[in-house]
Amino acid sequence: MFQQEAGLPAGSGRTDVISATQHPGKGWHEKQYTRHQTVDDVVAALTSGSGCGAVIVGEHGAGKSFIAQRALEQLGDDFLVVQVRGSSISSKLPYGALSVLLNELDASHLEHPLMVLRGLTQLLHTRAQGRSVVLFVDNAHDLDELSTMMVAQLCAGGHVLLLAACVDLPNLGSDIMGLWKDDLLRRVDLGPFDFSETADSLAQEYGGHFSHTAARALWNASGGNALFLHSLAREQIKLGTIVRHEDSWVLGDRPVALAGEIRDVLKARLNRLSPGQRDVFELLSLAGALPLQTLMNVSKAQDIDTLQERALIRVSHEHPPMVSIANPVTAGIVASVVPPGRSAELRRRLGAVLQDLDLDEYAGSTAVAWALDCGEEVDPRLALAAARLANKASDPHSALRFTREIAGREKLAEVAVEAARAHVSLHNDEAARRILTEVEQQAGGGLALDEWASLQLLWAELDRRSPAAAAGALARLQEIELRLTMSGDNGDTRAEPEAVAERVRLAYAELAVFEGRYGDVLQMFQHADSLDLGSEAKIMAASLLCEARAVTGDVLGAVGLGRQVLLAAAALDLSDGSIRDIRGRFLLLLLLSAKFREAADFIAGTSETWDEQARLGGMFEIGQGIIDLHRGHLSQALERLQAAVWQLSVHDPDAVAGLAAAACAYAFALQGDEDKAAALLIEVEEPLPRAPWLVKRITRYFELSAKAEIGQKTEALRALKLEADIDSEASALATGLQFLSAVARLGDRQASQKLSDLAGQVTGHFAGLCARLAGGLKDADSEELLATSKDADAAGHGVFARDVTRKAVSCANDAGNRISLRMAQRTQQSLEDRFGNPRNGVISLLTSTLTARESEVAVRAAAGTSNRKIADEMHVSVRTVEGHLYQVYAKLHVASRSELKDVISGPVEHARLG
């Protein structure tokens, strides 16, 4: 998509003229692409009449040529486009890039620059035939000095409009740079794609929605570079790493493979660096990160500065400053293509300047992997530290490699814990259990308290994940607590037991939240200082407390604390698993409390960080789809949720696959596709890995809501009431409110008092909407219900608004309030249309007041069909039709067919309700 679609091959140094008839055809204009605004900015710079054009600045592969071509296509027949392309070859020749144009001039014109300028001016004027000339200079940074001067003179003299594309302005040439400095050229910067642009670009290019995980893997791997992105996507699709399921693209069970075309491109770019710059780049790719002072002892400062100016490396602001490759994926590719001999040579050079003082700083997982690649024996202490870092960074394969280097040498329990954690990350719980069992058998009773506790805590985590062993999790924690008590009774006052006790308290809280025992969590942390968030354990505890507060009713307090937790987490170096839990939990609470706008902003903002998917997790796979579902944007919701269902069937670390399937079923049900909804509901009912309590409750809410939409309303209502009672009795007030609000919205007016009472015990905007709904139902106040509906819709809760508007229509109709009825009907029709279910527009407006026969007559009459024709079509008498119409007019409070038409719209075939 971002390669040379029009024009000439890169590096040709040739010139071409593109007339309006040579522009790419209609297909290009119809095909969707990203960055329309950038194209519009370029077109505006060329057509505004002020200045003399634009210069597009961006790294290699950023899509400069693509943007320029799309802008040139929009200029129309009043412009003649002349294309010039610089290259490394033509840059060494006088007028090299302009050679084809100059070949058409008499030799006498080439004796002096002024004569060249005059000849080019005449040539372009003749070709233009009264049109404006746009000179498109691709690879402008590779123009020779005379070509640069000539282009600048043509532009400054008003003979051409200039559109230039270059990697960086400093290499553009002083003459063209002068135009920019004088504000005659508009600069348009083209940075890497952000995540949203990446997802849009992939969908537009390959058709179908890319799952959040698949799009993110490609974005991280490409660094947002447009050329890399699409080269990589094509390669991964060919390799089967990115797989298509129906209209969705998902990441398979293998990571993105960095090989083929993208590797060749990077190797070619590596060859463009000077020897000194290449040394620095390869050294950092192999070592991971180095202290700036250490790097300066190995390499020249000028080479380091040049790479930093070109944004190829970055220097941190910590102490001491650390230097690393800007794009970790690029570093991985470069490290993989460095020959073994060259790698060993660079390591020897680094070793010659490293001091003993640097060894601890140099013990990162990348550095240890490099040492192993070079055949060196690694100190077990460093290998164990590297394994911990690898697990922390969601790199289980490296963690297992490092633990194998230590196996049998020392630190038996600590090595086993890291190896087991790696297997858990790889979804191989059985392997983790085998490792823990083996180490317990080998160690006997000789393990220290902290080592033994670490094993038991990991056992508890494994038990919690398994339906068969779930009861064992609490028993293991109690056993650790008992041993800690005995240790204290024996006079052990070391800090070690206290550190273990803090880990056990956190594990207790995690288990309680997982099982929905929120009262235990509140009691456990009732004296905790929620503002003390200075460690990972305290941050995790506060995150668990957020969920407990929210579910038990203090939604506002929970969300406020959640925001503090996010800020504190950003300030510390937390493990991938911890940050994923914190973010996923906060997003789930925003969805529970119907804070859909904040949830959407949170997803968008977090997704634009360069974090790997392992730091976001499953909730980010489904979160935006659930938001779109609630808003009533069903097409977008289904795109996201279907992709999520497929993606989570491959990898579901947070056990949210059931939630994705239930939400997707509800979206299909709202859209009227009962078959697909029913098929997904069967998946929801199948046994799945143990999910957290709150995830299961929201899953159940979507499951029952879907059933209510596909003809199982009575059964669903009964189940929703039961679930509301269960949660209310367990003090899970927020989830109880969700279930009970659905009961009221689906038509049970008897639930209004219960809903009012429950809403009064929960804080937040959604509880306020529920209270207003309850009041409106209790008083049969159609105006209050309609106002509640509008406020709900404004807050992004279109489903709630639709259901409440239906109640407003019913109440207004029962009261005979024609004005309120018309307003409510118009609002309802607008909401029903949004959901895209053709049955909604007619059926939902009529079923509460008309019989099936009356509805059918009403729809036909509203369509302008005569009574006689209606009678013939329905095989009844005209008198019967007139009788039905009399009832319709009375029940809908209309006096004529024109008024009836205002109320009813929709095809006849969808009105048959019998």
HELIX and SHEET records of a PDB file:
HELIX    1   1 ALA A   20  GLN A   22  5                                   3    
HELIX    2   2 LYS A   26  GLU A   30  1                                   5    
HELIX    3   3 HIS A   36  THR A   47  1                                  12    
HELIX    4   4 LYS A   64  GLU A   73  1                                  10    
HELIX    5   5 SER A   90  LYS A   92  5                                   3    
HELIX    6   6 GLY A   96  LEU A   98  5                                   3    
HELIX    7   7 SER A   99  LEU A  102  1                                   4    
HELIX    8   8 ALA A  107  LEU A  110  5                                   4    
HELIX    9   9 PRO A  113  ALA A  128  1                                  16    
HELIX   10  10 ALA A  140  ASP A  142  5                                   3    
HELIX   11  11 GLU A  145  ALA A  156  1                                  12    
HELIX   12  12 LEU A  169  ASN A  171  5                                   3    
HELIX   13  13 SER A  174  LYS A  181  1                                   8    
HELIX   14  14 PHE A  195  TYR A  206  1                                  12    
HELIX   15  15 HIS A  212  SER A  222  1                                  11    
HELIX   16  16 ALA A  226  LEU A  239  1                                  14    
HELIX   17  17 GLY A  260  ARG A  272  1                                  13    
HELIX   18  18 PRO A  275  ALA A  287  1                                  13    
HELIX   19  19 LEU A  292  VAL A  298  1                                   7    
HELIX   20  20 ALA A  301  GLU A  309  1                                   9    
HELIX   21  21 PRO A  328  VAL A  337  1                                  10    
HELIX   22  22 PRO A  340  VAL A  353  1                                  14    
HELIX   23  23 ASP A  356  ASP A  358  5                                   3    
HELIX   24  24 SER A  365  ASP A  373  1                                   9    
HELIX   25  25 PRO A  380  LYS A  392  1                                  13    
HELIX   26  26 PRO A  396  ILE A  406  1                                  11    
HELIX   27  27 LEU A  412  SER A  425  1                                  14    
HELIX   28  28 ASP A  429  ALA A  443  1                                  15    
HELIX   29  29 LEU A  449  ARG A  465  1                                  17    
HELIX   30  30 ALA A  471  ASP A  489  1                                  19    
HELIX   31  31 ALA A  495  GLU A  515  1                                  21    
HELIX   32  32 TYR A  518  MET A  524  1                                   7    
HELIX   33  33 GLU A  536  VAL A  551  1                                  16    
HELIX   34  34 VAL A  555  ALA A  571  1                                  17    
HELIX   35  35 ASP A  576  LEU A  592  1                                  17    
HELIX   36  36 PHE A  596  SER A  607  1                                  12    
HELIX   37  37 GLN A  613  ARG A  615  5                                   3    
HELIX   38  38 GLY A  618  ARG A  631  1                                  14    
HELIX   39  39 LEU A  634  VAL A  650  1                                  17    
HELIX   40  40 ALA A  657  GLN A  671  1                                  15    
HELIX   41  41 GLU A  674  GLU A  685  1                                  12    
HELIX   42  42 TRP A  693  GLU A  709  1                                  17    
HELIX   43  43 LYS A  713  GLU A  729  1                                  17    
HELIX   44  44 LEU A  733  ARG A  745  1                                  13    
HELIX   45  45 ARG A  749  ALA A  751  5                                   3    
HELIX   46  46 SER A  752  ALA A  759  1                                   8    
HELIX   47  47 HIS A  765  ASP A  779  1                                  15    
HELIX   48  48 SER A  782  ALA A  794  1                                  13    
HELIX   49  49 GLY A  798  ALA A  815  1                                  18    
HELIX   50  50 ARG A  818  PHE A  835  1                                  18    
HELIX   51  51 PRO A  838  ARG A  839  1                                   2    
HELIX   52  52 ASN A  840  SER A  844  3                                   5    
HELIX   53  53 LEU A  845  LEU A  846  1                                   2    
HELIX   54  54 ALA A  852  ALA A  862  1                                  11    
HELIX   55  55 ASN A  867  MET A  874  1                                   8    
HELIX   56  56 VAL A  878  LEU A  892  1                                  15    
HELIX   57  57 ARG A  897  VAL A  903  1                                   7    
HELIX   58  58 VAL A  908  HIS A  910  5                                   3    
SHEET    1   A 6 THR A  15  ILE A  18  0                                        
SHEET    2   A 6 PHE A  79  ARG A  85 -1                                        
SHEET    3   A 6 SER A 132  ASP A 138  1                                        
SHEET    4   A 6 LEU A 161  CYS A 166  1                                        
SHEET    5   A 6 GLY A  53  VAL A  57  1                                        
SHEET    6   A 6 ARG A 186  ASP A 189  1                                        
SHEET    1   B 3 HIS A 209  PHE A 210  0                                        
SHEET    2   B 3 SER A 248  LEU A 251  1                                        
SHEET    3   B 3 ILE A 242  HIS A 245 -1                                        
SHEET    1   C 3 ALA A 289  PRO A 291  0                                        
SHEET    2   C 3 MET A 322  ILE A 325 -1                                        
SHEET    3   C 3 ILE A 313  VAL A 315 -1                                        
END                                                                             
